């Protein structure tokens, strides 16, 4: 194992430090994404469009369904911005009826130049959460992701990992920008059909920790997921 692979292994170990506690909650997430350029040439060529549909299941039923539509602008090879809206139907604490929520979003993506086969990117997401029956508030999400340029076999298998932190500015808490969720994910990206270069998938394992407003206890959830993306 060369030094680069040792570095990635060490980063992955640090990323999941403290996340090995057994979670009583287990979920499976499935996401389908379509994204690409609207116009290939001209003044509108930096314009991007993205559509996501995601379903989340616990051990017995669907607990969350989300649809996201975004328009993006690639300012340069290292900086992009996206504006969109997410429609969410979610069961409160995984129980009861599905509650509706509209969630306008604004994303800023920063991609760093590749270094020693390592690729870092950072996403800052601003969400305005307007859940039916609750007061609206802002939530901020910060994600740092590590990928590589490794490409194993014709299926282009390559590992990645990320850590994401959530901060909620709720009106019913005495602390602004409350840190109330974290996600640590590790997975493999691959091309399921080598001849279809526009289709890629991620298979992953993630630990999500949540903290409610009135408790200092973090609740872990094991998440097993599959994401499929078609780029045009």
Secondary structure as GFF3:
##gff-version 3
##sequence-region A 1 232
A	DSSP	alpha_helix	3	15	.	.	.	ID=ss1
A	DSSP	beta_strand	25	37	.	.	.	ID=ss2
A	DSSP	beta_strand	47	57	.	.	.	ID=ss3
A	DSSP	beta_strand	62	76	.	.	.	ID=ss4
A	DSSP	beta_strand	79	92	.	.	.	ID=ss5
A	DSSP	beta_strand	95	111	.	.	.	ID=ss6
A	DSSP	beta_strand	118	131	.	.	.	ID=ss7
A	DSSP	beta_strand	137	148	.	.	.	ID=ss8
A	DSSP	beta_strand	158	169	.	.	.	ID=ss9
A	DSSP	beta_strand	178	190	.	.	.	ID=ss10
A	DSSP	beta_strand	199	210	.	.	.	ID=ss11
A	DSSP	beta_strand	219	231	.	.	.	ID=ss12
###
